[in-house]
Amino acid sequence: MTDCCVRALVTGKVQGVWFRRATQEKALQHSLTGYAKNLPDGRVEVLMCGHSDAVKLLSEWLWQGPEGAQVTHVELDVLDDCRAPSHFATH
């Protein structure tokens, strides 16, 4: 398999439920880099970069999220021209 970067926009009750921190923990378990940040419209944006199998696993987990989250939609966008960050951050 190959490395890739995918941007996810996660909709639902995803702010104020430790979604970003839980996403960071899952990403680090799978050796992914990127970020998770709250958006002004209530969604969370997640950038996942690394091995495509690991990105797929985290992408699937985003539909569940941490306890307390109620995810209603996840939009995924594969990024062709993306420089992978060196770590996984929360903003």
trRosetta pair geometry for C-beta under 8 A, 3 or more apart (Angstrom, degrees):
i j d omega theta_ij theta_ji phi_ij phi_ji
1 51 6.1 77 101 -171 121 89
1 52 4.7 -133 174 46 118 108
1 53 5.5 125 56 -27 175 97
2 51 7.8 170 110 -142 19 55
2 52 5.7 43 66 -21 60 122
3 49 7.1 36 177 177 102 76
3 50 6.0 -80 -138 -176 92 22
3 51 6.0 -54 -96 -85 67 38
3 52 6.9 -164 -119 -38 16 75
3 84 7.2 -55 163 -47 129 150
4 49 7.3 -137 107 -137 36 58
4 50 7.8 -25 52 65 52 31
4 52 5.0 55 12 -90 116 88
4 55 5.8 -86 72 12 98 165
4 78 6.3 -37 178 -148 127 100
4 79 7.9 141 174 54 79 69
5 34 7.2 150 -141 -93 92 113
5 47 6.5 -4 -170 -174 102 92
5 48 6.9 162 -151 85 53 48
5 49 4.1 -11 -100 -98 88 92
5 55 7.8 -158 -120 -112 20 145
5 78 7.5 119 83 -162 54 56
5 79 4.5 -41 96 59 104 112
5 82 3.8 -102 64 90 153 146
5 84 5.8 -160 -74 -85 116 82
6 47 7.6 165 84 -153 42 48
6 48 5.1 -12 59 60 88 99
6 49 7.9 173 19 -76 57 50
6 55 5.3 120 13 -179 122 126
6 59 6.3 -20 104 -79 152 123
6 76 5.6 -11 -178 -164 118 99
6 77 6.8 149 -162 74 67 43
6 78 5.4 -36 -103 -100 82 56
6 79 6.7 -178 -99 5 25 85
7 45 6.7 -14 -171 -169 98 94
7 46 7.1 154 -159 82 49 51
7 47 5.4 -20 -103 -100 75 72
7 48 7.9 176 -85 20 27 71
7 76 7.4 148 80 -155 48 48
7 77 4.7 -18 61 62 95 100
7 79 5.8 73 -15 -42 100 116
8 45 7.2 156 83 -157 54 46
8 46 4.3 -8 57 59 102 102
8 47 7.9 -170 21 -74 71 27
8 48 6.9 30 -5 -4 110 111
8 59 6.3 176 -75 -123 136 80
8 62 5.6 -71 156 -133 160 174
8 74 5.6 -16 -165 -169 112 97
8 75 6.8 148 -156 75 55 50
8 76 5.4 -18 -99 -98 80 69
8 77 7.7 180 -78 21 35 72
9 39 7.7 1 -141 -11 96 152
9 43 5.3 13 -177 163 87 145
9 44 7.7 159 -156 79 45 44
9 45 5.7 -18 -102 -102 69 71
9 46 8.0 -171 -74 22 25 73
9 74 7.3 157 76 -155 48 46
9 75 4.5 -5 52 54 99 105
9 77 7.9 37 -8 -3 96 109
10 14 5.1 148 118 -123 110 170
10 19 7.2 -163 100 173 146 141
10 43 5.9 152 72 -168 49 85
10 44 4.6 -15 57 59 110 92
10 45 7.7 -169 17 -78 79 23
10 46 6.4 42 -16 -6 115 113
10 62 5.5 -126 -93 179 126 113
10 65 7.3 121 -178 -74 145 123
10 71 6.0 -57 -170 -129 101 109
10 73 7.6 166 -154 90 39 56
10 74 5.3 -6 -106 -107 72 81
11 14 7.1 -162 -178 1 9 131
11 42 7.7 58 -140 105 68 95
11 43 5.2 -38 -89 -106 64 102
11 71 7.2 97 74 -159 50 65
11 72 5.3 -63 107 65 94 92
11 73 4.1 8 49 56 119 96
11 74 7.4 -154 22 -70 76 38
11 75 7.7 52 -13 -8 108 96
12 65 8.0 -156 77 -1 130 152
12 69 6.8 81 104 174 120 82
12 70 4.9 -140 169 102 118 65
12 71 4.3 -178 28 -127 152 26
12 72 3.9 150 -82 1 100 82
12 73 6.9 158 -39 22 93 62
13 16 7.9 -63 -178 61 83 97
13 17 6.3 76 139 -23 89 142
13 68 7.6 -109 123 148 116 67
13 69 6.0 179 95 -153 80 46
13 70 4.0 44 34 40 109 96
13 71 7.9 -102 49 -58 61 37
14 17 6.6 -92 -145 43 26 116
14 19 4.5 41 -173 -65 77 170
14 42 7.5 111 50 157 87 72
14 43 6.7 25 60 -149 132 41
14 44 4.7 -111 133 -6 128 115
14 65 6.4 -123 -118 -116 91 158
14 69 5.5 41 -105 -143 63 107
14 70 7.9 -120 -53 55 66 50
14 71 6.4 58 -73 -92 112 76
15 19 6.8 -70 -82 24 32 127
15 38 5.3 74 -112 -125 116 118
15 42 5.9 -119 5 -154 129 60
15 44 6.7 166 -68 -60 78 96
17 65 7.3 55 106 148 126 127
17 66 6.2 177 138 76 93 105
17 67 7.8 -143 179 96 105 46
17 68 3.9 -170 -150 113 111 112
17 69 4.7 161 108 -71 146 70
18 21 4.9 -54 -167 48 82 113
18 22 5.4 84 130 -25 92 102
18 66 5.2 -54 90 74 98 162
18 68 7.1 75 32 59 94 134
19 22 6.0 -61 -144 41 26 108
19 23 6.1 28 157 -22 64 109
19 36 7.2 -147 122 167 81 137
19 44 5.4 -132 114 -47 135 164
19 65 5.4 -28 -123 -154 95 120
19 66 6.0 -151 -96 21 49 105
19 69 5.4 98 -88 -92 104 131
20 23 5.7 -57 -149 36 28 113
20 24 6.4 31 153 -21 64 104
20 36 4.0 172 -139 111 77 118
20 37 6.9 58 -116 -87 131 24
20 38 6.8 -73 -51 -44 132 80
20 44 6.3 -157 -71 -144 82 130
20 90 4.3 105 153 -141 119 118
20 91 7.8 -133 -151 44 147 44
21 24 5.6 -51 -150 33 32 114
21 25 6.6 34 151 -20 64 103
21 66 7.9 10 74 -39 82 154
21 90 6.2 -15 -77 -73 56 163
22 25 5.6 -50 -150 34 34 113
22 26 6.5 33 153 -16 65 104
22 65 6.7 95 89 -171 140 64
22 66 3.7 -170 -48 -56 168 120
23 26 5.8 -55 -148 39 32 109
23 27 6.1 34 153 -22 66 108
23 36 4.3 110 83 -72 138 156
23 44 7.5 173 -20 146 155 142
23 46 5.8 -114 -177 -113 150 129
23 58 7.4 82 -157 -167 80 110
23 62 7.2 37 -112 -100 111 85
23 65 7.7 -32 -63 -126 92 76
23 90 7.8 128 67 -95 101 103
24 27 5.6 -55 -145 36 30 113
24 28 6.3 28 158 -17 65 106
24 36 6.0 -118 -52 18 82 123
24 88 5.3 159 -141 128 79 116
24 89 7.6 -43 -112 162 122 7
24 90 5.3 -70 -52 -51 137 107
25 28 6.0 -57 -148 37 28 108
25 29 6.5 34 151 -24 62 105
26 29 5.6 -52 -152 30 33 116
26 30 6.7 10 156 -1 65 109
26 58 5.6 139 128 -118 115 93
26 61 5.6 -158 -167 109 159 161
27 30 6.1 -74 -154 49 30 97
27 32 4.1 -92 -164 70 84 111
27 33 7.5 127 163 -79 121 10
27 34 6.5 -118 -150 47 149 103
27 36 7.8 -167 -18 -32 141 111
27 48 6.5 -143 -117 -120 112 90
27 58 5.9 48 -89 -115 69 148
27 88 4.5 154 109 -129 136 162
28 31 7.4 38 -167 -79 35 29
28 32 7.3 -94 -63 49 26 71
28 88 5.8 -135 -63 41 81 138
30 50 6.9 145 126 92 93 152
30 51 7.8 -128 164 53 95 102
30 54 3.8 151 168 -158 117 111
30 57 6.0 179 -105 74 150 127
30 58 6.0 -136 39 -48 155 108
31 50 5.9 154 108 -152 76 148
31 51 7.2 42 82 8 109 109
31 54 6.4 -79 58 -128 80 169
32 48 5.2 -21 -178 -159 142 82
32 49 6.3 137 -168 64 82 44
32 50 4.0 -122 -112 5 66 139
32 51 7.9 -108 -84 33 80 70
32 54 5.5 -171 -60 132 103 123
32 55 6.6 127 -111 -81 130 66
32 58 6.2 -42 -6 -25 163 154
32 88 6.2 64 101 -74 76 130
33 49 4.8 -34 69 67 85 104
33 50 6.2 131 15 -55 71 100
33 84 5.3 95 72 172 126 98
33 85 4.8 -156 155 77 117 77
33 86 6.3 -143 -136 133 147 7
33 87 5.7 134 -133 113 99 2
33 88 5.3 -148 -140 -60 40 73
34 46 6.8 59 132 173 134 67
34 47 3.7 -160 -161 101 107 78
34 48 4.9 -87 -9 -90 163 25
34 49 4.9 148 -62 7 96 85
34 84 7.5 -60 -68 -150 72 76
34 85 6.1 143 -91 35 25 113
34 88 5.4 11 52 -118 60 82
34 89 7.9 -129 113 31 37 67
35 45 7.8 20 100 106 94 89
35 46 7.3 -160 95 -143 49 45
35 47 5.1 30 40 39 75 105
35 85 6.9 56 -34 15 94 157
35 88 6.6 174 -81 -162 39 57
35 89 4.6 -17 -109 67 96 82
35 90 6.8 157 -162 -92 76 26
35 91 6.0 24 178 -7 127 104
36 44 5.9 6 -174 174 93 114
36 45 7.3 169 -150 87 45 49
36 46 4.8 -4 -104 -105 81 83
36 47 7.9 -150 -67 26 44 62
36 88 7.8 29 -7 176 88 96
36 89 7.9 -161 29 98 59 48
36 90 5.2 -19 66 -114 88 78
36 91 7.5 -175 90 27 42 71
37 44 7.0 163 81 -157 31 69
37 45 5.4 -14 61 59 84 94
37 90 6.9 151 -82 -169 60 51
37 91 3.6 -7 -106 63 113 104
38 43 8.0 149 -158 89 51 40
38 44 5.9 -42 -100 -104 49 73
38 91 7.4 -134 25 99 67 73
39 42 7.0 -32 80 42 85 25
39 43 4.7 -1 45 66 126 82
39 44 6.8 -169 3 -95 89 20
39 45 5.5 87 -50 -21 112 101
46 58 7.9 -147 151 145 140 117
46 62 6.5 -145 32 -105 157 134
47 79 8.0 -5 -140 -1 98 146
47 82 7.8 -169 -160 -167 118 139
47 85 7.5 87 105 3 131 116
48 54 8.0 -156 173 117 115 85
48 55 4.8 139 126 -131 120 86
48 58 5.3 175 -125 86 148 140
48 59 6.8 -134 40 -59 159 82
49 55 7.4 8 -116 -88 13 118
49 82 6.8 -148 -96 124 121 123
49 84 3.6 173 154 -125 150 101
49 85 6.7 141 34 29 140 69
50 54 5.1 -39 105 76 121 131
50 55 6.0 168 63 -53 78 91
50 84 7.2 119 -59 -144 54 142
51 54 4.5 77 69 10 93 108
51 55 6.9 -166 89 -10 44 86
52 55 5.4 -51 -143 37 35 114
52 56 6.3 41 155 -24 66 103
53 56 5.7 -52 -152 32 31 114
53 57 6.6 32 151 -19 63 103
54 57 5.6 -50 -150 33 35 113
54 58 6.5 29 155 -12 66 104
55 58 6.0 -57 -148 41 31 106
55 59 6.1 37 152 -25 65 108
56 59 5.5 -54 -146 35 29 116
56 60 6.5 29 155 -18 63 104
57 60 5.9 -56 -153 35 30 109
57 61 6.5 29 151 -19 64 107
58 61 5.4 -53 -146 36 37 114
58 62 6.7 52 152 -35 65 94
59 62 5.8 -41 -159 13 32 117
59 74 7.2 143 -173 148 74 142
59 76 6.0 31 -146 -99 126 137
60 63 6.3 -44 -175 16 44 112
60 64 8.0 25 139 -2 64 101
61 64 5.7 -63 -164 41 52 106
61 65 7.5 120 150 -63 72 32
62 65 6.5 28 -162 -65 39 78
62 71 6.8 141 147 -127 64 158
62 74 5.0 112 111 -116 119 144
63 71 5.4 -169 -160 97 37 146
63 74 5.6 -93 -77 -8 73 137
64 69 7.6 93 140 79 43 120
64 71 6.9 -51 -28 19 4 134
65 69 3.3 -60 110 81 137 156
65 71 5.2 144 -8 -39 123 117
66 69 5.4 97 57 -10 61 116
71 74 6.5 9 177 -49 127 97
79 82 3.8 61 119 -37 128 131
85 88 7.5 131 86 -83 121 38
85 89 7.1 -73 138 2 159 105
